[in-house]
């Protein structure tokens, strides 16, 4: 088995990992505390009375996240990505610092401050993934990409959950301004680190061996831009279309799973409180994240030397496991697990069904990380260097749209089934099935799509060689 001896991406892109880790702390800090925020704005008034106004705090962030992603994705294909990282991180830092000056009086003024602060965060967060997708395609070889995205998403999943816990404590104790101030200061430090240590890589040096060799010898800059012709030859390829359509279904599936499992654990007959739900996920989800993001991602990169279809196979497995896991989770009896919201650990640890449920959670989270570590390298392989930011931003835009649909679909299914979680799971699991068949179809087309991209790059390599001779 071939094992890459190239320097780990952790050493090349550690400023991005560090910054993304700090940013991840605020990913879900507003969502998890939306009821407390509503109480800050309208004290002593039940949440449902002002639920629509409160939801605007989240909605504006999501909308700007989606559209900012499109903007920064297109810019990432044209200008210096280090500069763009500094801009997006600045937006996120400014957002955190704005939270610290939100007025203490009640009513619409404080609501407006929360909306604006969170909307600014959306601009910064929206630019992250397209920039990372673009810069990593030029920094890293094929043998490093699953490892990179494994670490990238592993950091996000772990620290966003940690941020939820810390922010929940901060809001409960009235320290929430200090929480956002601390994150804002840390992001200001990250700006200095990004400015000093992040290097802008030359474009297209890892897209084609022949092109990379010519570019290194000639020191010619790769300055191609996405045109109508190159758009039709790359973006409209079969695998790209499949990835875009499938991403909508799979994103809905992933988010519906969490949307259903968390209230299932909190409602009768299980009745777990929020702290114990968090403990369950820490026990079973965190090991899955670490194992898949760090260990398994490296194995996938090694296996990917056999061909890009290996990554497609892992994507198919990931979506299939998620479909099955959603159903099996609600077939597992857990009514004995809690008394008055608290887990009786002595009893629970002796129950095989508890460990089966934990294994299902482990498998579902593993599948999600496996998907996240293999889909980006596939997109990078089937797109031209000048299209990396654009295709990732389109993908992100549609996935954010899908994430917004997931709770609506889950809630509608629960309502139609009169709160029957198993029947709801059976209905919602069907959402993931198109993704499986779409990737099975794409598997038959992806080698040709990559060959077409490589042919374009080799043609450009010949053009550069001829320019060197002149």
BAVO-985390 format. One record per residue (C-alpha): residue number from 0; residue in three letters; y, x, z. Coordinates in pm, whole numbers, plus 50000, padded with zeros to 5 digits. Layout:
<nodes>
NUM / Ala / Y / X / Z;
...
</nodes>
This chain:
<nodes>
0 / Unk / 50000 / 50000 / 50000;
1 / Unk / 50341 / 50131 / 49905;
2 / Unk / 50584 / 50157 / 50195;
3 / Unk / 50948 / 50217 / 50118;
4 / Unk / 51093 / 50535 / 50265;
5 / Unk / 51446 / 50427 / 50187;
6 / Unk / 51693 / 50401 / 50470;
7 / Unk / 51679 / 50067 / 50647;
8 / Unk / 51948 / 49815 / 50548;
9 / Unk / 52032 / 49797 / 50918;
10 / Unk / 52191 / 50142 / 50890;
11 / Unk / 52382 / 50057 / 50574;
12 / Unk / 52515 / 49715 / 50668;
13 / Unk / 52533 / 49723 / 51047;
14 / Unk / 52905 / 49621 / 51050;
15 / Unk / 52805 / 49296 / 50877;
16 / Unk / 52520 / 49233 / 51123;
17 / Unk / 52753 / 49294 / 51417;
18 / Unk / 53029 / 49069 / 51282;
19 / Unk / 52787 / 48794 / 51183;
20 / Unk / 52631 / 48806 / 51529;
21 / Unk / 52968 / 48747 / 51696;
22 / Unk / 53055 / 48472 / 51445;
23 / Unk / 52719 / 48305 / 51516;
24 / Unk / 52824 / 48247 / 51877;
25 / Unk / 53063 / 47972 / 51763;
26 / Unk / 52838 / 47821 / 51491;
27 / Unk / 52733 / 47520 / 51699;
28 / Unk / 52970 / 47549 / 51995;
29 / Unk / 53178 / 47248 / 51890;
30 / Unk / 52882 / 47032 / 51783;
31 / Unk / 52694 / 47077 / 52112;
32 / Unk / 53011 / 46996 / 52310;
33 / Unk / 53152 / 46715 / 52096;
34 / Unk / 53117 / 46460 / 52379;
35 / Unk / 53304 / 46689 / 52622;
36 / Unk / 53575 / 46749 / 52360;
37 / Unk / 53612 / 46373 / 52317;
38 / Unk / 53654 / 46342 / 52695;
39 / Unk / 53923 / 46611 / 52688;
40 / Unk / 54116 / 46413 / 52426;
41 / Unk / 54052 / 46063 / 52568;
42 / Unk / 53955 / 46094 / 52937;
43 / Unk / 53744 / 45817 / 53091;
44 / Unk / 53687 / 45650 / 52753;
45 / Unk / 53323 / 45632 / 52631;
46 / Unk / 53241 / 45862 / 52339;
47 / Unk / 53141 / 45581 / 52101;
48 / Unk / 53491 / 45430 / 52118;
49 / Unk / 53641 / 45737 / 51948;
50 / Unk / 53325 / 45868 / 51777;
51 / Unk / 53478 / 45844 / 51428;
52 / Unk / 53792 / 46038 / 51524;
53 / Unk / 53580 / 46298 / 51705;
54 / Unk / 53354 / 46337 / 51402;
55 / Unk / 53657 / 46445 / 51197;
56 / Unk / 53660 / 46770 / 51396;
57 / Unk / 53317 / 46851 / 51252;
58 / Unk / 53370 / 46693 / 50911;
59 / Unk / 53682 / 46890 / 50821;
60 / Unk / 53504 / 47213 / 50910;
61 / Unk / 53204 / 47122 / 50692;
62 / Unk / 53422 / 47021 / 50396;
63 / Unk / 53628 / 47341 / 50409;
64 / Unk / 53311 / 47545 / 50468;
65 / Unk / 53165 / 47409 / 50144;
66 / Unk / 53475 / 47450 / 49927;
67 / Unk / 53573 / 47787 / 50077;
68 / Unk / 53224 / 47908 / 49989;
69 / Unk / 53284 / 47822 / 49622;
70 / Unk / 53618 / 48005 / 49626;
71 / Unk / 53491 / 48320 / 49798;
72 / Unk / 53174 / 48314 / 49588;
73 / Unk / 53377 / 48335 / 49267;
74 / Unk / 53607 / 48599 / 49416;
75 / Unk / 53306 / 48806 / 49531;
76 / Unk / 53205 / 48852 / 49166;
77 / Unk / 53550 / 48982 / 49075;
78 / Unk / 53721 / 49175 / 49355;
79 / Unk / 53646 / 49409 / 49645;
80 / Unk / 53409 / 49237 / 49887;
81 / Unk / 53512 / 49449 / 50183;
82 / Unk / 53862 / 49302 / 50153;
83 / Unk / 53712 / 48952 / 50134;
84 / Unk / 53504 / 49017 / 50448;
85 / Unk / 53823 / 49116 / 50631;
86 / Unk / 53990 / 48793 / 50514;
87 / Unk / 53703 / 48561 / 50616;
88 / Unk / 53661 / 48731 / 50953;
89 / Unk / 54037 / 48702 / 51011;
90 / Unk / 54020 / 48326 / 50951;
91 / Unk / 53739 / 48293 / 51206;
92 / Unk / 53923 / 48509 / 51462;
93 / Unk / 54246 / 48310 / 51416;
94 / Unk / 54049 / 47989 / 51464;
95 / Unk / 53908 / 48112 / 51796;
96 / Unk / 54250 / 48219 / 51919;
97 / Unk / 54396 / 47881 / 51819;
98 / Unk / 54144 / 47711 / 52049;
99 / Unk / 54304 / 47898 / 52339;
100 / Unk / 54648 / 47741 / 52278;
101 / Unk / 54530 / 47381 / 52240;
102 / Unk / 54762 / 47174 / 52464;
103 / Unk / 54632 / 47018 / 52785;
104 / Unk / 54793 / 46676 / 52739;
105 / Unk / 54586 / 46394 / 52594;
106 / Unk / 54580 / 46199 / 52270;
107 / Unk / 54624 / 46262 / 51899;
108 / Unk / 54811 / 46593 / 51933;
109 / Unk / 54516 / 46765 / 52098;
110 / Unk / 54283 / 46600 / 51842;
111 / Unk / 54495 / 46748 / 51562;
112 / Unk / 54475 / 47094 / 51721;
113 / Unk / 54095 / 47071 / 51744;
114 / Unk / 54071 / 46956 / 51380;
115 / Unk / 54298 / 47235 / 51250;
116 / Unk / 54130 / 47507 / 51460;
117 / Unk / 53783 / 47403 / 51349;
118 / Unk / 53893 / 47363 / 50986;
119 / Unk / 54022 / 47722 / 50982;
120 / Unk / 53684 / 47831 / 51120;
121 / Unk / 53522 / 47647 / 50828;
122 / Unk / 53717 / 47861 / 50579;
123 / Unk / 53597 / 48181 / 50743;
124 / Unk / 53238 / 48065 / 50783;
125 / Unk / 53221 / 47938 / 50425;
126 / Unk / 53283 / 48282 / 50279;
127 / Unk / 53012 / 48460 / 50477;
128 / Unk / 52696 / 48384 / 50282;
129 / Unk / 52831 / 48430 / 49924;
130 / Unk / 52982 / 48765 / 50024;
131 / Unk / 52663 / 48879 / 50197;
132 / Unk / 52450 / 48765 / 49903;
133 / Unk / 52672 / 48953 / 49657;
134 / Unk / 52717 / 49279 / 49848;
135 / Unk / 52350 / 49303 / 49953;
136 / Unk / 52239 / 49274 / 49589;
137 / Unk / 52436 / 49593 / 49516;
138 / Unk / 52352 / 49773 / 49839;
139 / Unk / 51978 / 49712 / 49862;
140 / Unk / 51670 / 49765 / 49651;
141 / Unk / 51406 / 49498 / 49601;
142 / Unk / 51195 / 49661 / 49875;
143 / Unk / 51464 / 49603 / 50139;
144 / Unk / 51590 / 49251 / 50079;
145 / Unk / 51355 / 49036 / 50287;
146 / Unk / 51404 / 49276 / 50577;
147 / Unk / 51779 / 49244 / 50540;
148 / Unk / 51783 / 48864 / 50520;
149 / Unk / 51527 / 48848 / 50800;
150 / Unk / 51760 / 49040 / 51030;
151 / Unk / 52064 / 48848 / 50901;
152 / Unk / 51917 / 48502 / 50965;
153 / Unk / 51736 / 48615 / 51280;
154 / Unk / 52068 / 48721 / 51432;
155 / Unk / 52220 / 48386 / 51338;
156 / Unk / 51937 / 48174 / 51479;
157 / Unk / 51919 / 48365 / 51809;
158 / Unk / 52291 / 48407 / 51875;
159 / Unk / 52392 / 48059 / 51758;
160 / Unk / 52150 / 47918 / 52017;
161 / Unk / 52286 / 48160 / 52277;
162 / Unk / 52638 / 48048 / 52184;
163 / Unk / 52538 / 47685 / 52237;
164 / Unk / 52418 / 47764 / 52590;
165 / Unk / 52722 / 47976 / 52683;
166 / Unk / 52972 / 47729 / 52535;
167 / Unk / 52801 / 47434 / 52708;
168 / Unk / 52840 / 47612 / 53042;
169 / Unk / 53201 / 47704 / 52956;
170 / Unk / 53295 / 47344 / 52870;
171 / Unk / 53120 / 47211 / 53180;
172 / Unk / 53308 / 47454 / 53405;
173 / Unk / 53640 / 47418 / 53222;
174 / Unk / 53627 / 47777 / 53091;
175 / Unk / 53609 / 47688 / 52721;
176 / Unk / 53944 / 47853 / 52637;
177 / Unk / 53812 / 48179 / 52783;
178 / Unk / 53496 / 48147 / 52573;
179 / Unk / 53693 / 48120 / 52247;
180 / Unk / 53938 / 48391 / 52359;
181 / Unk / 53648 / 48630 / 52423;
182 / Unk / 53494 / 48559 / 52081;
183 / Unk / 53835 / 48595 / 51914;
184 / Unk / 53890 / 48937 / 52076;
185 / Unk / 53541 / 49051 / 51975;
186 / Unk / 53611 / 48943 / 51616;
187 / Unk / 53937 / 49140 / 51622;
188 / Unk / 53731 / 49446 / 51718;
189 / Unk / 53490 / 49363 / 51433;
190 / Unk / 53784 / 49364 / 51190;
191 / Unk / 53856 / 49725 / 51285;
192 / Unk / 53487 / 49816 / 51251;
193 / Unk / 53462 / 49648 / 50908;
194 / Unk / 53775 / 49829 / 50791;
195 / Unk / 53646 / 50168 / 50906;
196 / Unk / 53272 / 50156 / 50840;
197 / Unk / 53186 / 49899 / 50571;
198 / Unk / 53178 / 50059 / 50227;
199 / Unk / 53216 / 49870 / 49900;
200 / Unk / 52910 / 49959 / 49688;
201 / Unk / 52929 / 50009 / 49310;
202 / Unk / 52816 / 49699 / 49125;
203 / Unk / 52484 / 49660 / 48941;
204 / Unk / 52327 / 49982 / 49075;
205 / Unk / 52016 / 49795 / 49192;
206 / Unk / 51986 / 49530 / 48920;
207 / Unk / 51808 / 49739 / 48654;
208 / Unk / 51663 / 50090 / 48677;
209 / Unk / 51783 / 50185 / 48330;
210 / Unk / 52133 / 50048 / 48386;
211 / Unk / 52155 / 50208 / 48731;
212 / Unk / 52063 / 50548 / 48587;
213 / Unk / 52329 / 50523 / 48317;
214 / Unk / 52597 / 50404 / 48561;
215 / Unk / 52524 / 50686 / 48806;
216 / Unk / 52530 / 50953 / 48534;
217 / Unk / 52840 / 50826 / 48359;
218 / Unk / 53030 / 50703 / 48666;
219 / Unk / 53133 / 50405 / 48452;
220 / Unk / 53231 / 50099 / 48655;
221 / Unk / 53039 / 49779 / 48586;
222 / Unk / 53320 / 49533 / 48513;
223 / Unk / 53145 / 49246 / 48339;
224 / Unk / 53264 / 48896 / 48432;
225 / Unk / 53078 / 48567 / 48408;
226 / Unk / 53152 / 48407 / 48069;
227 / Unk / 53037 / 48086 / 47904;
228 / Unk / 52769 / 48282 / 47718;
229 / Unk / 52639 / 48473 / 48022;
230 / Unk / 52657 / 48152 / 48226;
231 / Unk / 52419 / 47977 / 47987;
232 / Unk / 52188 / 48280 / 47973;
233 / Unk / 52158 / 48321 / 48350;
234 / Unk / 52284 / 48032 / 48564;
235 / Unk / 52115 / 47769 / 48346;
236 / Unk / 51776 / 47941 / 48358;
237 / Unk / 51483 / 47728 / 48474;
238 / Unk / 51435 / 47907 / 48806;
239 / Unk / 51803 / 47871 / 48896;
240 / Unk / 51800 / 47498 / 48823;
241 / Unk / 51483 / 47460 / 49031;
242 / Unk / 51633 / 47658 / 49321;
243 / Unk / 51948 / 47445 / 49320;
244 / Unk / 51765 / 47109 / 49308;
245 / Unk / 51486 / 47216 / 49544;
246 / Unk / 51739 / 47355 / 49791;
247 / Unk / 51880 / 47006 / 49847;
248 / Unk / 51539 / 46857 / 49931;
249 / Unk / 51430 / 47149 / 50149;
250 / Unk / 51757 / 47168 / 50341;
251 / Unk / 51732 / 46796 / 50420;
252 / Unk / 51370 / 46849 / 50532;
253 / Unk / 51457 / 47141 / 50764;
254 / Unk / 51747 / 46955 / 50926;
255 / Unk / 51559 / 46625 / 50956;
256 / Unk / 51284 / 46806 / 51149;
257 / Unk / 51526 / 46917 / 51421;
258 / Unk / 51713 / 46586 / 51412;
259 / Unk / 51390 / 46398 / 51489;
260 / Unk / 51218 / 46639 / 51730;
261 / Unk / 51510 / 46684 / 51971;
262 / Unk / 51573 / 46312 / 52043;
263 / Unk / 51194 / 46254 / 52044;
264 / Unk / 51169 / 46495 / 52337;
265 / Unk / 51468 / 46337 / 52515;
266 / Unk / 51370 / 45971 / 52481;
267 / Unk / 51096 / 45773 / 52662;
268 / Unk / 50814 / 45833 / 52729;
269 / Unk / 50885 / 46210 / 52736;
270 / Unk / 51239 / 46200 / 52881;
271 / Unk / 51316 / 46573 / 52884;
272 / Unk / 51669 / 46677 / 52976;
273 / Unk / 51873 / 46911 / 52754;
274 / Unk / 51801 / 47223 / 52961;
275 / Unk / 51425 / 47179 / 52937;
276 / Unk / 51442 / 47108 / 52564;
277 / Unk / 51627 / 47439 / 52532;
278 / Unk / 51358 / 47614 / 52738;
279 / Unk / 51084 / 47478 / 52512;
280 / Unk / 51261 / 47609 / 52203;
281 / Unk / 51326 / 47946 / 52368;
282 / Unk / 50955 / 47981 / 52455;
283 / Unk / 50822 / 47895 / 52110;
284 / Unk / 51108 / 47934 / 51860;
285 / Unk / 51254 / 48271 / 51959;
286 / Unk / 50922 / 48461 / 51922;
287 / Unk / 50880 / 48299 / 51579;
288 / Unk / 51228 / 48411 / 51473;
289 / Unk / 51178 / 48769 / 51592;
290 / Unk / 50825 / 48804 / 51451;
291 / Unk / 50916 / 48662 / 51109;
292 / Unk / 51262 / 48815 / 51075;
293 / Unk / 51167 / 49168 / 51181;
294 / Unk / 50793 / 49224 / 51133;
295 / Unk / 50680 / 48979 / 50868;
296 / Unk / 50986 / 49029 / 50646;
297 / Unk / 50894 / 49396 / 50610;
298 / Unk / 50540 / 49303 / 50506;
299 / Unk / 50676 / 49059 / 50250;
300 / Unk / 50893 / 49334 / 50099;
301 / Unk / 50585 / 49555 / 50069;
302 / Unk / 50381 / 49278 / 49907;
303 / Unk / 50670 / 49195 / 49671;
304 / Unk / 50598 / 49520 / 49484;
305 / Unk / 50315 / 49324 / 49320;
306 / Unk / 50570 / 49094 / 49158;
307 / Unk / 50837 / 48834 / 49223;
308 / Unk / 50577 / 48555 / 49228;
309 / Unk / 50471 / 48680 / 49572;
310 / Unk / 50807 / 48566 / 49708;
311 / Unk / 50771 / 48231 / 49532;
312 / Unk / 50427 / 48189 / 49690;
313 / Unk / 50576 / 48244 / 50036;
314 / Unk / 50849 / 47986 / 49962;
315 / Unk / 50582 / 47733 / 49859;
316 / Unk / 50386 / 47807 / 50178;
317 / Unk / 50701 / 47773 / 50392;
318 / Unk / 50795 / 47431 / 50253;
319 / Unk / 50433 / 47308 / 50272;
320 / Unk / 50399 / 47415 / 50637;
321 / Unk / 50723 / 47234 / 50720;
322 / Unk / 50601 / 46911 / 50557;
323 / Unk / 50270 / 46919 / 50745;
324 / Unk / 50429 / 47040 / 51070;
325 / Unk / 50673 / 46747 / 51078;
326 / Unk / 50383 / 46500 / 51074;
327 / Unk / 50151 / 46683 / 51315;
328 / Unk / 50432 / 46728 / 51571;
329 / Unk / 50446 / 46352 / 51627;
330 / Unk / 50068 / 46317 / 51642;
331 / Unk / 50061 / 46541 / 51950;
332 / Unk / 50057 / 46348 / 52283;
333 / Unk / 50332 / 46468 / 52517;
334 / Unk / 50398 / 46168 / 52743;
335 / Unk / 50269 / 46363 / 53046;
336 / Unk / 50509 / 46654 / 52999;
337 / Unk / 50801 / 46554 / 53223;
338 / Unk / 50884 / 46370 / 53542;
339 / Unk / 51244 / 46249 / 53574;
340 / Unk / 51347 / 46487 / 53296;
341 / Unk / 51191 / 46799 / 53448;
342 / Unk / 50876 / 46978 / 53337;
343 / Unk / 50586 / 47002 / 53579;
344 / Unk / 50483 / 47347 / 53457;
345 / Unk / 50162 / 47363 / 53662;
346 / Unk / 50030 / 47055 / 53485;
347 / Unk / 50179 / 47124 / 53145;
348 / Unk / 50038 / 47476 / 53106;
349 / Unk / 49683 / 47342 / 53147;
350 / Unk / 49719 / 47088 / 52865;
351 / Unk / 49589 / 47197 / 52520;
352 / Unk / 49822 / 46948 / 52350;
353 / Unk / 50125 / 47127 / 52498;
354 / Unk / 50016 / 47454 / 52338;
355 / Unk / 49939 / 47271 / 52015;
356 / Unk / 50292 / 47130 / 52010;
357 / Unk / 50430 / 47476 / 52085;
358 / Unk / 50223 / 47618 / 51800;
359 / Unk / 50370 / 47353 / 51568;
360 / Unk / 50725 / 47447 / 51672;
361 / Unk / 50635 / 47813 / 51621;
362 / Unk / 50495 / 47737 / 51273;
363 / Unk / 50796 / 47524 / 51169;
364 / Unk / 51048 / 47790 / 51275;
365 / Unk / 50837 / 48064 / 51115;
366 / Unk / 50831 / 47864 / 50791;
367 / Unk / 51207 / 47819 / 50798;
368 / Unk / 51275 / 48190 / 50848;
369 / Unk / 51012 / 48276 / 50585;
370 / Unk / 51196 / 48053 / 50339;
371 / Unk / 51536 / 48202 / 50428;
372 / Unk / 51411 / 48559 / 50383;
373 / Unk / 51257 / 48498 / 50040;
374 / Unk / 51487 / 48254 / 49861;
375 / Unk / 51792 / 48489 / 49844;
376 / Unk / 51596 / 48782 / 49692;
377 / Unk / 51461 / 48543 / 49427;
378 / Unk / 51814 / 48428 / 49342;
379 / Unk / 51930 / 48789 / 49326;
380 / Unk / 51649 / 48880 / 49085;
381 / Unk / 51716 / 48597 / 48839;
382 / Unk / 52094 / 48637 / 48813;
383 / Unk / 52327 / 48889 / 48656;
384 / Unk / 52533 / 49112 / 48890;
385 / Unk / 52851 / 48922 / 48801;
386 / Unk / 52691 / 48588 / 48900;
387 / Unk / 52562 / 48672 / 49250;
388 / Unk / 52855 / 48529 / 49443;
389 / Unk / 52882 / 48222 / 49223;
390 / Unk / 52516 / 48116 / 49237;
391 / Unk / 52494 / 48167 / 49615;
392 / Unk / 52813 / 47967 / 49673;
393 / Unk / 52688 / 47676 / 49460;
394 / Unk / 52361 / 47684 / 49652;
395 / Unk / 52548 / 47686 / 49984;
396 / Unk / 52777 / 47402 / 49873;
397 / Unk / 52483 / 47174 / 49791;
398 / Unk / 52292 / 47272 / 50106;
399 / Unk / 52592 / 47186 / 50326;
400 / Unk / 52607 / 46851 / 50146;
401 / Unk / 52234 / 46807 / 50212;
402 / Unk / 52277 / 46901 / 50580;
403 / Unk / 52527 / 46620 / 50612;
404 / Unk / 52277 / 46376 / 50463;
405 / Unk / 51987 / 46480 / 50689;
406 / Unk / 52102 / 46301 / 51009;
407 / Unk / 52189 / 45989 / 50809;
408 / Unk / 51846 / 45981 / 50644;
409 / Unk / 51667 / 46047 / 50972;
410 / Unk / 51867 / 45782 / 51157;
411 / Unk / 51817 / 45526 / 50879;
412 / Unk / 51441 / 45588 / 50878;
413 / Unk / 51425 / 45552 / 51257;
414 / Unk / 51616 / 45224 / 51235;
415 / Unk / 51392 / 45087 / 50960;
416 / Unk / 51077 / 45179 / 51155;
417 / Unk / 51215 / 45040 / 51483;
418 / Unk / 51215 / 45383 / 51650;
419 / Unk / 50861 / 45470 / 51541;
420 / Unk / 50883 / 45850 / 51525;
421 / Unk / 50542 / 45904 / 51363;
422 / Unk / 50612 / 45659 / 51080;
423 / Unk / 50960 / 45810 / 51040;
424 / Unk / 50804 / 46157 / 51017;
425 / Unk / 50564 / 46036 / 50747;
426 / Unk / 50856 / 45893 / 50547;
427 / Unk / 51081 / 46198 / 50590;
428 / Unk / 50804 / 46448 / 50516;
429 / Unk / 50799 / 46311 / 50161;
430 / Unk / 51145 / 46466 / 50114;
431 / Unk / 50991 / 46813 / 50113;
432 / Unk / 50715 / 46740 / 49859;
433 / Unk / 50938 / 46769 / 49546;
434 / Unk / 51037 / 47119 / 49659;
435 / Unk / 50673 / 47230 / 49664;
436 / Unk / 50605 / 47108 / 49311;
437 / Unk / 50937 / 47238 / 49177;
438 / Unk / 50855 / 47590 / 49298;
439 / Unk / 50501 / 47566 / 49161;
440 / Unk / 50661 / 47488 / 48824;
441 / Unk / 50921 / 47765 / 48864;
442 / Unk / 50639 / 48011 / 48933;
443 / Unk / 50528 / 47971 / 48570;
444 / Unk / 50880 / 48044 / 48439;
445 / Unk / 51027 / 48306 / 48670;
446 / Unk / 50882 / 48617 / 48504;
447 / Unk / 51033 / 48517 / 48169;
448 / Unk / 51367 / 48438 / 48334;
449 / Unk / 51376 / 48782 / 48499;
450 / Unk / 51270 / 48950 / 48173;
451 / Unk / 51562 / 48782 / 47994;
452 / Unk / 51807 / 48907 / 48259;
453 / Unk / 51662 / 49259 / 48239;
454 / Unk / 51696 / 49252 / 47859;
455 / Unk / 52068 / 49173 / 47892;
456 / Unk / 52114 / 49456 / 48145;
457 / Unk / 51924 / 49706 / 47929;
458 / Unk / 52138 / 49610 / 47631;
459 / Unk / 52445 / 49684 / 47841;
460 / Unk / 52291 / 50014 / 47952;
461 / Unk / 52256 / 50115 / 47585;
462 / Unk / 52617 / 50020 / 47525;
463 / Unk / 52729 / 50240 / 47817;
464 / Unk / 52516 / 50529 / 47684;
465 / Unk / 52680 / 50502 / 47344;
466 / Unk / 53023 / 50505 / 47509;
467 / Unk / 52926 / 50827 / 47688;
468 / Unk / 52846 / 50994 / 47355;
469 / Unk / 53180 / 50906 / 47200;
</nodes>
